């Protein structure tokens, strides 16, 4: 299950449980004749029900949907109004599920900030309405719940980020792996189409990698691959991204780079690698295939295939070489 689908599921369940809880409170207030609080609770239940609908409407953009903050700010304001209106100690316990909902729906910092804005006036009301010992117990419970829930959400976010980093990063080199390549390349293609800026890519492979493995062992080639990755990170520009495809191939995405630029960059990479003295293997060379997006390139597979074919052509023409393949231009 993706992060977006997981958040859609948890948000919809959280809002649904909150709707059920608040509606139950509304019925209790109606039963005992607290009509103003009944209408207030019905309004809050309508907000949480709207949260369910908003979650499904924005199910593909849960990580950046701004409406959740507006909905929860309205719910927290309704709870504060209830605290000031209802003359009874039980209303303070409404804050407990509200704190959980804040942290469940919103990003951690927003959830904590909104919860503190709720707890500060709630604590003042509780201290004013209840005996000191009872008030301290309620307030301490609320802050313990906020702290525990915040730590749990922080731990989940940290573990999710670590898992994502492991999924998209090559364990040997630290560069992005092929799993992340298509996603990023498609975004860059879409941006290039929208802005009209050029986009170029480079596919490069280590020459005679199999022979080097026979001579120096698999560990020697892996060390060369890792050292070459570090070298490439030092050569490429800010904004360019580097990916590893296998034990001897790299892929570079170069946004805002026209044909002339990618030719210069490819030649600089070829020259600096050939001139470098590598540990264990000594001298090493690479073959590079590069291309620039044409107006007909709207998918990643076409751009990747053309760069790969250009790299194979460079290999056929001899090691330590660069070959450029032009993209197809569609005229209106």
RADA-V719798 format. One line per field, one symbol per residue. phi: phi as a letter, one per 30 degrees, with the letter a starting at -180 (. if undefined). psi: psi as a letter, one per 30 degrees, with the letter a starting at -180 (. if undefined). burial: 1 if it has 24 or more other ideal C-beta (glycine too) atoms within 12 Angstrom, else 0. A space follows every 50 residues. Layout:
# RADA-V719798
phi->???
psi->???
burial->???
This chain:
# RADA-V719798
phi->.ddddddddddddddddddddddddddddddciddddddddddddddddd dddddddcdcbddbddddddddddddddddddddcdcadddddddddddd deddcdeeddddddddddddddddddddcceedddddddddddddddddd dddddddddddddddddccdddciddcddcddddddddddddddciddbb bbcbbddhdddddddcidddddddddddddddedcdddjdbcbccadbbb bccbdhbdeddddddddddeddddddcceididbbbcbcbacdcdddcbd dddddddddddddddddjdibbbccdddcccd
psi->kleeeeeeeeeeeeeeeeeeeeeeeeeeeeeggieeeeeeeeeeeeeeee eeeeeeehffhffgjffeeeeeeeeeeeeeeeefekikfffffffefeee eefeelleeeeeeeeefeeeeeeeeeeeflleeeeeeeeeeeeeeeeeee eeeeeeeeeeeeeeeeegkkfefflklfefeeeeeeeeeeeeeefgllkl lkkklkkheeeeeeefleeeeeeeeeeeeeeeefellkflkkkkeafgkl kkkilhjaeeeeeeeeeeeeeeeefkjkkefcklllkkkllkklffjfle eeeeeeeeeeeeeeefgklhlkkkkklkkkk.
burial->00000011011101111110111011001000010011011111111111 11011001000100101110111111011111100100001111111111 11111111011101111110111011001100000001100110110011 00100000000000000101001011110111011101100100000111 11111111100100000001111111111011101100011111101111 11111011101110111111011101010010011111111111001001 01110111011001100011111110100000
